[in-house]
Each structure stands twice: as C-alpha cells, then as structure tokens.
C-alpha cells in the first residue's frame, strides 16, 4: 500500500465525516434554517459517481475515499429536511427566549 494513497483516503474520510458535526448541530438545535440541502445532494451524487467509477476500475482507494461521503451525506440530508423551517420538528429558539423573557419580567 502506498502511503500517499492512504493519506488521500484518510483526508477524504475525514472531510466527509466532518458532516457528522453538522448533523449533531442540527439535531441539537432542532433547526436547519440556514443550511441548503443542495450541497448535500450534490455531495451524495459526487460520491456515488466516484464509487461507480471505483467499481468499474477496481480502485479500492476511490471506493474507500468516497464510501464515507455516500453514507454520511444521506443522513445529513435527512436531518436537514426533517428540521427545515415549517416542519413539525423545527425549533427556532424563540419559545425559549420568550420563556426566559417572561421569567425576567416577573422578577422586575
């Protein structure tokens, strides 16, 4: 195994896995208000096309490098759509601010 190819695979997996942070943030905030799903869809399509290429050329490095993106990006897309503005799962944080404001007003 070539160290350079393994390094590329490592960086690619790290890049695609960084979307897990985005998934966690959306889930915790219950909002994907400022996130467009278009990039995630294109990311998924890109990974799938590279996987098809990797299968045709029998390139295990290409398969490994894009496998993480093909797994993580649909999960990210699901979370973006689940917590989009207007969905029943969306939470904009205003209710919490109103509750805090009400508590502050009562104490004055």
Secondary structure as UniProt FT lines:
FT   HELIX           3..17
FT   HELIX           19..29
FT   TURN            33..34
FT   HELIX           37..57
FT   HELIX           60..82
FT   TURN            85..86
FT   TURN            88..89
FT   HELIX           94..107
//
